[in-house]
Amino acid sequence: MTTRHRVTIVVVLLGGALVAWLVTVERMSGMDAGPGTDLGGFGWYLGVWMTMTAAMMLPAVVPMVLAFSRLARERSRRGRPFVPTWVFVFGYLLAWAVYGVAAYAAYRLIRALDLDVLAWDGGGPWIAGGAVAAAGLYQLTPLKTVCLSHCRTPLHFVVHGWRDGRSGALRMGVLHGGYCIGCCWGVMVILFALGVMSVFWMALVAAVIYVEKVTTVGARLTRVLSVAFALLGLAVAVAPAHVAGLTQPDDRPRMVETDRTPR
């Protein structure tokens, strides 16, 4: 793979992430972005979710996409059918779309139960804090270790998990997306617990994901992040007013804005 092709892939992925960040910030401007934010209608939510996913995940998936493209071009030079890189990326995003739909279904089920214990003036802080602390515990599980190792070794995955053709590339993208979800679902739970429509928490989660999956120190931060998440969960539970960046909910219905007309 030529330097020009590598640069093109990086520019496209990072450029797409930048555009997604700009759109996300614009869409979330003025929203009630704390715990319990209403996710709105399914179509609107799915569009925002995929934009958020692109913003947070595309920078961290660059090494895997480069590895896939490199091997695809080498195989093409040996007479194998050429597979466009975008098919792999589409499969990856498709896996995250399924995760987002599952999260939305769980949210709607919880809202339908109308449990008073979830109110912020009731057990809400403890539930949100418990979710954050649980994400910290997940950092120490074997499943987290396996999924993080997969995400940090892209060449091993594409060499030993290669599937021919476009359908094979799609399957590889979905499979990698599954590993990525296994690695990151805990921090995504933190995002949902503290404010899924909050640019502050979204940026913090995106930074954690990138550092863990791409940087040289990422693999050594697992235990540090576990302790940090546990402490953050405790702070949310016992003193939410003192947690920087946490919007305090009130008792009124919480609706996201689907109409961006000036107020």
C-alpha positions in Angstrom: 0.0 0.0 0.0 1.4 3.3 -1.1 1.9 6.3 1.3 -0.6 8.3 -0.7 -3.3 5.6 -0.1 -2.5 5.4 3.6 -2.8 9.1 3.9 -6.1 9.1 2.0 -7.6 6.6 4.4 -6.4 8.5 7.4 -7.7 11.8 6.1 -11.1 10.3 5.1 -11.6 8.7 8.5 -10.4 11.6 10.6 -12.2 14.1 8.3 -15.4 12.0 8.8 -14.9 12.0 12.5 -14.4 15.8 12.5 -17.6 16.4 10.5 -19.4 14.1 12.9 -18.2 16.0 15.9 -19.3 19.3 14.4 -22.7 18.0 13.6 -23.0 16.4 17.0 -22.1 19.6 18.8 -24.6 21.6 16.7 -27.4 19.1 17.3 -26.8 18.9 21.0 -26.5 22.7 21.5 -29.0 23.8 24.2 -30.1 20.3 25.1 -30.8 19.0 28.6 -27.8 16.8 28.7 -27.9 15.2 32.1 -28.8 11.7 33.3 -32.2 10.5 32.2 -32.3 12.6 29.0 -35.2 11.5 26.8 -33.8 10.0 23.7 -36.7 11.1 21.5 -38.2 9.2 18.5 -36.3 6.1 17.2 -35.4 7.6 13.8 -34.0 10.8 15.3 -32.1 8.9 17.9 -30.6 6.5 15.4 -29.3 9.3 13.3 -27.7 11.0 16.3 -26.4 7.8 17.6 -24.6 6.9 14.4 -23.2 10.4 14.1 -21.9 10.1 17.7 -20.5 6.7 17.0 -18.6 8.0 13.9 -17.2 10.9 16.0 -16.0 8.8 18.8 -14.9 5.6 17.1 -13.5 6.5 13.7 -10.2 7.8 15.1 -9.6 4.7 17.1 -10.4 2.3 14.2 -7.8 3.9 11.9 -5.1 1.2 12.5 -7.5 -1.6 11.8 -8.8 -0.1 8.6 -5.2 0.5 7.4 -4.3 -3.1 8.1 -7.4 -4.3 6.3 -6.7 -2.1 3.2 -3.1 -3.1 3.1 -3.9 -6.8 3.0 -6.8 -6.3 0.6 -4.4 -4.6 -1.9 -1.7 -7.2 -1.5 -4.2 -10.0 -2.2 -5.6 -8.1 -5.2 -2.0 -7.9 -6.6 -1.8 -11.7 -6.3 -5.0 -12.2 -8.4 -7.6 -12.3 -5.7 -10.8 -10.2 -6.1 -10.4 -6.6 -4.9 -12.5 -5.7 -1.8 -13.2 -2.0 -1.2 -12.2 -0.8 2.3 -15.6 0.9 2.8 -17.3 -2.4 3.0 -15.3 -3.3 6.1 -16.0 0.1 7.7 -19.7 -0.3 6.9 -19.8 -3.6 8.7 -18.0 -2.1 11.7 -20.6 0.7 11.9 -23.4 -1.7 11.4 -22.3 -3.6 14.6 -22.5 -0.3 16.5 -25.9 0.4 15.0 -27.2 -2.8 16.5 -25.7 -1.9 19.9 -27.4 1.5 19.7 -30.8 -0.1 18.8 -30.4 -2.5 21.8 -29.6 0.4 24.1 -32.7 2.3 22.8 -34.9 -0.7 23.4 -33.6 -1.1 26.9 -34.2 2.6 27.5 -37.8 2.4 26.2 -38.5 -0.6 28.4 -37.2 1.2 31.5 -39.3 4.2 30.7 -42.4 2.1 30.2 -42.0 0.6 33.7 -42.1 4.1 35.1 -40.1 3.2 38.3 -40.1 6.0 40.9 -36.8 4.7 42.2 -35.1 6.0 39.1 -36.1 9.6 39.9 -33.1 11.8 40.6 -34.5 12.9 43.9 -34.9 9.2 44.8 -32.4 6.5 43.9 -31.3 8.0 40.6 -27.8 9.1 41.7 -27.1 5.7 43.3 -28.3 3.8 40.1 -26.2 6.1 37.8 -23.2 5.8 40.2 -23.6 2.0 40.4 -23.6 1.8 36.6 -20.4 3.8 36.4 -18.8 1.7 39.1 -19.9 -1.5 37.3 -18.1 -0.2 34.2 -15.0 0.0 36.3 -15.3 -3.6 37.4 -15.7 -4.7 33.8 -12.3 -3.3 33.1 -10.8 -6.1 35.1 -12.7 -9.0 33.4 -11.1 -11.5 31.1 -13.6 -10.5 28.3 -12.4 -6.9 28.5 -8.8 -8.2 28.2 -9.5 -10.3 25.2 -11.4 -7.7 23.3 -8.9 -5.0 24.0 -6.1 -7.2 22.9 -7.9 -7.8 19.6 -8.4 -4.1 19.0 -4.8 -3.4 19.7 -3.4 -6.0 17.3 -5.1 -5.2 13.9 -2.7 -7.0 11.7 -3.2 -10.3 13.5 -6.9 -10.1 13.1 -6.9 -9.3 9.3 -4.3 -11.9 8.5 -5.8 -14.8 10.5 -9.5 -13.8 10.2 -9.5 -12.9 6.5 -12.7 -13.6 4.6 -12.8 -13.3 0.8 -15.3 -11.1 -1.1 -17.5 -8.3 -0.1 -19.6 -10.5 2.1 -16.4 -11.6 3.8 -15.3 -8.0 4.3 -18.7 -7.2 5.7 -18.5 -10.1 8.1 -15.0 -9.0 9.2 -16.2 -5.5 9.8 -19.1 -6.7 11.9 -16.9 -9.1 13.8 -14.4 -6.4 14.6 -17.3 -4.1 15.6 -18.4 -6.9 18.0 -14.9 -7.0 19.6 -14.9 -3.2 19.8 -18.3 -3.3 21.6 -16.9 -5.9 23.9 -14.0 -3.6 24.7 -16.0 -0.3 25.0 -19.5 -1.1 26.1 -18.6 -0.4 29.7 -17.5 3.2 29.0 -20.6 3.6 26.7 -22.7 2.7 29.7 -21.0 5.5 31.6 -22.1 7.8 28.7 -25.7 6.7 28.9 -25.7 6.9 32.7 -24.3 10.5 33.0 -25.8 12.1 29.9 -25.8 10.5 26.5 -26.5 13.9 24.9 -23.7 15.6 26.8 -20.7 16.7 24.6 -18.5 16.8 27.8 -19.0 13.1 28.7 -19.0 12.1 25.0 -15.6 13.8 24.5 -14.2 12.2 27.7 -15.4 8.7 26.7 -14.0 9.1 23.2 -10.6 10.1 24.7 -10.6 7.0 27.0 -11.4 4.8 24.0 -8.7 6.2 21.8 -6.0 6.1 24.5 -6.9 2.5 25.4 -7.0 1.1 21.9 -4.3 3.1 20.0 -1.6 4.6 22.2 1.3 2.6 23.5 0.3 3.0 27.2 -3.4 2.0 26.6 -3.0 -1.6 27.7 -1.4 -0.6 31.0 -4.2 1.8 31.9 -6.9 -0.9 32.5 -6.5 -1.0 36.2 -6.1 2.8 36.5 -9.3 3.4 34.6 -11.0 0.7 36.7 -10.2 2.6 39.9 -11.1 6.0 38.3 -14.5 4.7 37.2 -15.2 3.3 40.6 -14.3 6.6 42.3 -16.4 8.5 39.8 -19.3 6.2 40.4 -19.0 6.7 44.2 -18.9 10.5 43.7 -22.0 10.4 41.5 -23.9 8.4 44.1 -23.0 10.4 47.2 -22.2 13.9 45.9 -23.5 14.4 42.4 -23.6 18.2 42.7 -19.8 18.2 43.0 -19.1 16.1 39.9 -17.7 18.4 37.2 -19.6 18.3 34.0 -22.6 16.5 35.4 -25.9 18.2 34.7 -28.3 17.9 37.6 -31.8 16.6 36.4 -35.0 18.0 37.9 -38.4 16.4 38.2 -39.8 17.7 34.9 -40.1 15.6 31.8 -36.9 15.5 29.9 -37.1 15.8 26.2 -34.4 16.2 23.6 -34.8 18.9 21.0 -35.9 17.5 17.6 -36.7 20.9 16.2 -33.7 23.2 15.8 -35.7 26.3 15.0 -34.6 29.4 17.0 -36.3 29.8 20.4 
